[in-house]
Amino acid sequence: MSADSRGDRCAFSVTDDLQVVLVTDNRKRALGHTLERVFAPDSPIRSCSVTVLDNCSTDGSGELLAAAAAEHPNLKVETHCRNIGGNANIVRAFESASKKYVWVLCDDDDFDWSQWAPVEEALASDAYDIVFTVSHVARQSDSPDVGYLAFLAAFVPGCIYRAAHITGDVLQNMYAMIHTWYPHCVLSLHILCNLKGRAFFRPGGDVVIRRLQTEDGSREMTQEENDRTLVRGISESLLHPDMRRMFWHVGFVMAAQIVNDEAERARVMERARFNEDWSGDFGRYCEYVAGYNRRHRGGSAKNTFDFMLSLPKGRLRRAFMLAVARPYLPFFVQARDGRLEVEILWKIKLRLWDKRWFRRKAPRR
């Protein structure tokens, strides 16, 4: 290591160079636990500048935050006078970035500070634009290609960002994507895909532990309950149709259109899948998305067209068109996993061809 690089490392300070912004909305119990972990004796960020953006909570979170701010002078609380929505609050958090690095936290996650050392070393090196705080979220991959990295970055507290990349152009696009549920992915995909010489660090363990529990902590949330958390605080009767119809898969591919290179965008969309086995082919994923849209969003035509038109032309778009049309066809022929099958009336499957039929059997000894 050169003397210059050693000097750069010594110049870095978590306290001075890392800004922590925590977003919250009517989750007093979870918020209290998160604050305990942020300011715990073993927390490496307990002396950082910590700002909480309270989205006009009415459950006593304000009193909790006032007490915490009185105990911790480096804790600043900003309470919105109106509920601006969870995803708008996330964008506000990134907009407030004023230090070299910014880390946006949610109010319902946990931390394993024993995994922090490699993250701090990566920040101190000044070599990375994105420093991941997770190695996996819902699934593991040994090959962190751009699609898998995009999937990790969709988890809001899963990344620490170099704040210099939060430009006016990026921020305006983030605001435009609030209704997709993934405004923060505009920033991560811009860095990962649009900036030449992108640099990222992925640790071997998870600093952030994702928790999907109900407010009372008694059980894990269902998919529908998790969906509703993203539109909490707005009257159901006043919910705009574009907000009502949105769900994870459609929102992500819409936000991913920020990727300029079509081939790179195709790699991101094919690999960054949600609630789907990582090893499944893209056709099966399209069937899942189309089926979810039919069952839970009334077969929204807007979702169908937004998902289809967000995909690059060619194989991926054809796969989704077939997945949408399949339930309305009396029979359907498909090639999958080395087999050619025909499905009749959505139930009867006949195998027309299988490459295993032509394997040469090993001679008996």
Secondary structure, DSSP 8 states (H G I E B T S, - for coil): --HHHHHHHHH--HHHHEEEEEEESS-HHHHHHHHHHHTSTT-TTTTSEEEEEE-S--SSHHHHHHHHHHH-TTEEEEE-SS---HHHHHHHHHHT--SSEEEEEETT-EE-GGG-HHHHHHHHHT--SEEES-S-SSS--SS--HHHHHHHHTSGGGEEEEGGG--HHHHHHHHHTGGGT-THHHHHHIIIIISTT--EE--SS-SEE---B-TTSSSB--HHHHHHGGGTTS-GGG--HHHHH--HHHHHHHHGGG---HHHHHHHHHH--SSS-TTS-HHHHHHHHHHHHHHHSTT-HHHHHHHHHHS-TTHHHHHHHHHHHGGGSSEEEEEETTEEEEEETTTEEEEEEEGGGG-------
